[in-house]
């Protein structure tokens, strides 16, 4: 796994939490980089990502910075699986990125207290497997 984040508490915290979760699942960190808000040229960082050999990359960047990074990733033809934050699942993000957002995953906040039958079944299965209820941010599958 590779991790890219904006150089502030949000970016560093997001990277730290996802790295912790992914390491617990057996992933190895091959790259961790930070950038400043307002960066408009991600080509060097994306070239580093390509040469890292990462199977996937988690990016902690909000809509504006993230959309530029995603478009430049597409321009370079990178096929590394990319996971972003919740704002990447919004119409604004998709409008900014267009077709470049195809295949991008977004990590959105989750509440295990939802009372729908499907969620109750998920929480029961998750708790049985991992001996704890799923939190707001979790990585894994049943």
Secondary structure, 3 states (H helix, E strand, C coil): CEEEEECCHHHHHHHHHHHHHHHHCCCCCCEEEEECCCCCCCHHHHHHHHHHCCCEEEEECCHHHHHHHHHHHHHHCCCCEEEECHHHHCHHHHHHHHHHHCCCEECCCCCCCCCCHHHHHHHHHHHHHHCCCCCCCCCCCC
